Amino acid sequence: MTHMHVAGAIHADTVTPAPKWLQTPVDVNALDPKLWSRTVTRGADGVLRVGGLAVSEIVDRVETPAYVIDELDFRARAREFRAAFDGWDVFYAAKSFLCTTSARWIAEEGLNMDVCSGNELTVALAGGMPAERIGFHGNNKTVAELTQAVEVGVGRIIVDSLTEIERLQEICAERQVRVGVMVRVTAGVEAHTHEYIATAHEDQKFGLSITGGQALEGLLACHRAPDLDLRGIHSHIGSQIFEVAGFEVAIRRTLELHKEFLDRTGVDLPELDLGGGFGIPYISADRPRSAEYLAGAMEALVRRECRGLELTNVPRLSVEPGRAISGTPGMALYRVGTVKMVDLAEGVQRCYVSVDGGMSDNIRPALYGAEYSATVASRRSDAGPLLCRVVGKHCESGDILVRDEFLPADITPGDVIAVPGAGAYSRSMANNYNHALKPPVVSVRDGELTTLIRRETMADLLALDAGYAPDA
Ligand SMILES: *Cc1c(COP(=O)(O)O)cnc(C)c1O
């Protein structure tokens, strides 16, 4: 096999070995359907199509890098989650991807929404999400944010500390309004995921500890606070979770606490929120459970625990999916700038494919080793597979987008690369490192392209630079 566009004649067997989970593809043009939004196909011309549009046309119109959201797939996943968790309340975690349009889609599909800052709240409301369907999270909400939430009338505030409970009571008392609250607890679970996205073990900043007794103290404080309407316990154990095992421990421990509170006060809390974190496939080796399976398994666990604890009223349950709705409908598009073979050891090389984005538009691989996949979107190739590392253009060697992926061995500057699963936590975590301009987000549907968020411009950045004097 010859590889015309990379330096010298490179043979796949001299390239660094692939990790075990990454199978050498029989055909580098093939797409693993579970990784992509449902309208994605590779057209007869070899070009990827999404939402009825060829990626080549999208790139002609908006340039790269760019995020593309398949609107019908986003809406379908929202609807399917709601249907699977029938009888539950489903709160879309807005932080995974939020703009006024995504807020409107979520509102139209009948889901509720979680926000984590006053600014997210402003966008959610501007998108038409009714305040009473919004939950407000965060471990350090400011007085201004709590005041804003109370004044617009959010449905519930998930309190995260004893200090916050006092603050919120004061704010409500001054305005003579009552607000619904849930108490965020840590259930002592290590979700099987990366440490930085596992949030229910004890040594971290979120929530009140059940083991330490602060969780019960928080519930009692809310119960005593005249203007706080305590709805129930909230637990979020982490993200990118594939199995119900972590939820099982959280369900047991939160319901034990629920029972303890009932015994102490005679109040049977009406709700229980089990958080989000439902995993999505970023790579072919990922095998997430369906929403139906999770809903059935979680509900059975709740009923079993309630029986065991002799709780006659099963609390109304809620969940908070983020990426499970917004992740797979989105892809990121990049253009290849350089292809470089790097010697790792005698006779072993790695192919570095550099693209026109990177850790500024998707920081997850650099932040916590998140894995992604990629494919050449602008053409079909008859070349064999070459193990590549897709990297960005930033000044960090950790600026990796896709650590290991087989791309066609004739990968060359000018090729467009598509990365699936980029609908969640990509634009929302984007930054301006190296004065990168945040890419636009466009939605596609039935052959129509709509700009949801335009590309940032240098003028946008310079407008913030108080010392910039264009005529000096
Ligand atoms: C981030 C977050 C979610 C959503 O997480 P996903 O992994 O995107 O599902 C849900 N609830 C809370 C409290 C969160 O912080």
The ligand as a Gaussian input file, in Angstrom:
#p B3LYP/6-31G(d) Opt

LIG

0 1
 C      -23.947000      18.348000      33.761000
 C      -25.111000      17.920000      34.531000
 C      -26.089000      17.144000      33.924000
 C      -25.975000      16.623000      32.523000
 O      -24.880000      15.753000      32.335000
 P      -24.807000      14.881000      30.985000
 O      -23.575000      14.061000      31.172000
 O      -24.656000      15.844000      29.857000
 O      -26.056000      14.107000      30.906000
 C      -27.227000      16.852000      34.649000
 N      -27.379000      17.290000      35.920000
 C      -26.435000      18.034000      36.542000
 C      -26.667000      18.488000      37.923000
 C      -25.277000      18.364000      35.874000
 O      -24.337000      19.092000      36.491000

